[in-house]
Amino acid sequence: MAATSEARLVLASASPRRRALLERIGLTPNLVVVADVDETALAGETPPQSARRLARAKAESVARTHADDCVLAADTIVACGRRALPKPADAAQARHCLKVLSGRRHRVHTAIALSTPDGRQGARLVTTVVEFKCLTEAEIEGYLASEEWRGKAGGYAIQGRAAGLVKRINGSYSNVVGLPLHETVNLLGGLGFPVDRRWQAIGADRELE
């Protein structure tokens, strides 16, 4: 069993946005492994409860085959009240999401979960409130034509053209993109992953360039 301080970082997510966010702060994953988890919500489950359960399930699933690594997983759900909006399967579903979000506040819940080589587990839930402007039909059709909605919870990507549709946010911006960085760093460091050492290594590499 590897010590947490010497373990590799495995990202249990297919999302290129989460990998990019980690790389932005010098925490490049050693490996990316997609978790095989059914993401269907359970009956009576609220969006925050679903996000927590799925993030833990993803971390546990990948940890079974990467027991000597630190496995980081996440799940993001966009919700209006108790209703979770989907990752649209087609333009019609994406249009429905945008119409629901138009002129309203909604919540973006991201749960992160970490599994360590010594069997410890940790998790955090972060919620950001996002308010959309009242969207015109032309704005909705223009956004649908951009195709940015594909694979995005709630049918939009705040880091892209949808930034022009957002009136305000209250909370973590990186959380809306898909990974709350402040809480992720704290979770990793709190369970013994050498965040500072990774950053020092990045700095040393840059000095040699």
N, C-alpha and C positions, 0 to 999 in steps of 0.2 A: 504493500500500500504506500503510495507516494505521499509525502507531506504536502499540505496545502500550499506552503510557501514555494515549493518546487514544481507544482503541478502546471500543466498546460491549461490554457483557457479555451474551452469549447463553447461555441455559440450554437445553441439548439434552435435555430431559426433559419428559414429560407429567405427572410427579408433582407434585401441588399441595403435598405435604409438603416436597419439596426447595425449591420456591420460597418457602414459608413460613419454612423454616429460614434461607435466605439473607436474607430480609427482616427476620428477627428481629435480625440483626447488622448491618443497614444496608447490605446488598449487594443491593438490588433489581435483578433482571435487566432490561435494556432490552427484551429480547425473549425469548419462549419458543418454541422450535421443536422439534417432536417428530422424533427421528431414526428413519429407516426402516431398521431393522436386524433381521435374523433372530436371535432370541435363543436358538435351539436350541443346546444344548451339543454340542461335538465329541466324538467317540469318544476315550476315554482322558483327557479333560480333567478336571482337578480343579476344585472350585468356585472357589478363588482364581484359577486360571488363566482360567477362564471369565469371571469378573467383570472381570479386567484386560483381556482381549481385547474384551469387549463395550463397556466404557467407552471404550476407544480407538476402536473402530469407530463408536460413536455420535458422538464428537467429530469424527472425520474426515468422517463423512457430512454433518453439518451445516456443517462448515467449507468444504466444496466450494461451497456457495451463499452463505456468509457469510465470505468470505476476509478482509474488513477488520475482523472482529470477534474478540474473545476468546470462544471457544466452550468451555463447561464441560459435561461429561457425567459420568454416574455409572451404576453398575450394582450392585445389591444382591442377594446370594444368601444364603439361610438354609440351613445344611448341618449334617447329623448325620454326623460322620466324613467320608467321601468322597461321601456321598449328598446331592445338592441337593434341597431340597423346593421344590415348585412354587408359583406363584401360583394358588391353587385356581380351577378353572373352575366348580365347583358346591359345594354344601354337603357332599356325600359326600366330595369330595376334601379340603375344609377339615377335616372330621371326622378323616380319616386323618392329616392333618398334626398336629392337636392331640394325637391319640393317640400319635404318634411322639414328640412333644416332651414329653409328660407325664412328670414326674419325672426328666427328663434334662437334661444340659447340651448346648447346641448352639452353633454359631458363626455369627455374622453377618458376612459379608465384603462390604465396599463398596469398589469401586475408583472412583477419580475420575480424569478425564483432562481436560487443557486443551490447546487448540490456539490459537496466537497468530497475529496478522496477518503476522509475519515468518517464519512457518513452523516455529517451535519448538513442541515438544510436551513435556508433562510428565505424570506419572501417579503416583498413590499408591494403596496398598492398606491398608485398615484393618480389623482383625478384633476383634470384641467377643464375649466368651463370655457367654451368657445361660443361666440355669438356671430351668426351670419347676418349680412345685410339682407334686405328684401330683394330677391333675385327676379330679374325680368326673364321672360321667355327667351330672349336673345342671349342673355348671359348663361342660362341653363344649356341651351343648344350649343353655344360656343364651347362651354366646358366639356360637354359630352363629346364634341368633335375632337377635342384634344387627346382623348383616350387616357388621360391621367387617372381616371377613376378606376381603371382595371386593377384588381387585387388590393384595393384600398378599403379599409374599414369605413363604413359610412359613405363610401363613394367619392372621397376627395383626398387630396394630398396637400396639406397646408404649406409644404415646402416648395410647391410648384405654383401653377396659375391660380389655384384656389386662395392663395394669399390675398388676392385682390377681392375676394368675396367675403373675407372675414372682417367683421367690424371691430372686434376686440377679443382678447383672451385673458383669462385670469388663472394664472398658474404656470406650470412648466411648458415651455414651447417644445422642447425635445420629447416630452411625453406625448404630445400630439403627433409628432413625426413617427413615434413608435418605441422610444426607449428613454425614460427619464434619467438623464446622465448623472445628476447629483445623487440621486438615490441608488443608482447602480454602483457608483464608485464607493459609496458608504457601505453597501451590502457586501461588495467584494472585500473591501478592507476590513470590515467587521468580522468576517469569517476567515481572515488570515491570508487572503490572496495579496501578493506583493505589488500593489498598485504603484507605490512610490518607486519601487525598483524598476518597473516597466517604464515609468516616465524618465527616470535617470538614464536608462539605456537609450531611449529615444534622443535625449539631449546629447549624450556622448556621440551617437551616430552623426548627429547634425554638426558637431564640432569638427568631425573628421572629414566632412564634405568639402 
